[in-house]
Amino acid sequence: MIVPIRFAEDEPPGWLACVSDVTEYQRLHDQVKRQEEQLRLVIDGMPGLVAYVDRGLRYQFVNRGYAEWFDRPKAAIEGRSIADLMGEDSLAEMRTPLEEAFGGTQVTFERSLMYPDAPRTVRATYVPDRGPDGSVRGLVVLVQDITAEASVLQALRESEERFRRIVETASEGIWIIDPDSITTFANSRMCELLGYPVEELIGHSCFEFIHPEDRARGRAGFQGRKQGDKSSREYRAYRKDGTMI
């Protein structure tokens, strides 16, 4: 810094120069700037969407994935509100988890939302950002597109339901056991044959219900079945009322 000074009215002015060594300051400034660039590079390279939302529900930062998702530059998102970007209806659906997160709780939820291009199923996590006084000043928003995963899970649930309906209406008893002979499933007809409710079959070895004289042969047959033997076998079993089938 240089400032003019005058010692007497009839003398020419002089100059005062104050010189500071800012080498260390500049080094730290450059280091912080480089770290910020590296952090942004990492966040931009993440496969999901990352954003920072303040208490006014305005985006203060979004990563590249967020910008690509909405097909607009970051500058067109940062500074705008969630309602501006996604619409009031979508904001209304997110209102409850947002309020919980601003209350200090990390929240994760899955929901189908209408985005500009198409409806999508997302898994969103809101992480509260606390200030020095402990109050929540904003949220880190992490979003994953799980549309394909959700479709597969729905198809699996529908397939399982169809399987269950077929099995439960079968005229034969169906008894599923694991490799250790423990019952994992029995349909209604199997329960009728043995006279036990399903709760008293699940978790029990199938050999508990076989006639004691047939158990050794049953265990040998069970081992043979695990090794690929597909031959049919007959065993005696006791119903709950003591009668033999």
Secondary structure by P-SEA (a helix, b strand, c coil): cbbbbbccccccbbbbbbbbbaaaaaaaaaaaaaaaaaaaaaaaaccbbbbccccccccccccaaaaaaacccccccccccccccccaaaaaaaaaaaaaaaacccccbbbbbbcccbbbbbbbbbbbbbcccccccccbbbbbbaaaaaaaaaaaaaaaaaaaaaaaaccbbbbbbccccccccccaaaaaaacccccccccccccccccccaaaaaaaaaaaaaaccbbbbbbbbbccccccc
